[in-house]
Amino acid sequence: MNKYIVTLTKDERETLAALTSKGKHKSQKILNALILLGCDEGEYQTKRSTNDEIARILNISMRKIDRVKERFVMESIEVALNGRKKNRTYD
């Protein structure tokens, strides 16, 4: 399995921290923000948590953590938070 390394900028960390602490957002978006904050290996992170710790604390699967990290690294922070848009065609 590929290892994806999450490195957040100071602005990204501030945005994610604000998202998790105030306002009305979907629970999955908040959960994804918490995953990214916990997995951050950037210079602004004071203590990085392991995937095992994050999975145990948030009561989620390791696969969920891997998917969020992959979306952040391969696509964008928006896709990591909100998921991919589904292409629906109606006949």
C-alpha positions, 0 to 999 in steps of 0.5 A, a space after each residue: 500500500 502506498 504511503 501518503 504524507 500529509 503536510 499542511 500549511 499554517 493557513 490550512 491548519 488554521 482553516 481546519 481547526 476553525 472548521 472543527 471548532 465552530 459553525 455547522 458542517 456535515 459530520 463527515 467533513 469535520 471527521 475528515 478535517 480531524 483526520 488531516 489535522 492528526 496526520 499532519 507532518 508539516 512544520 506547524 504540527 506540534 505532535 503527530 498522531 499515529 494512524 492507530 491512535 487516530 482510528 481508535 480515538 475517532 472510532 473509524 477504520 484505518 482504510 478511511 484514514 488512508 482514503 482521506 490522506 490519498 485524496 489530500 495528496 493526489 487531489 486537493 484539500 477540498 476533495 479530502 474534506 468533501 469527497 469526490 463529486 459523483 457524475 450522474 447522468 439521467 436518461 
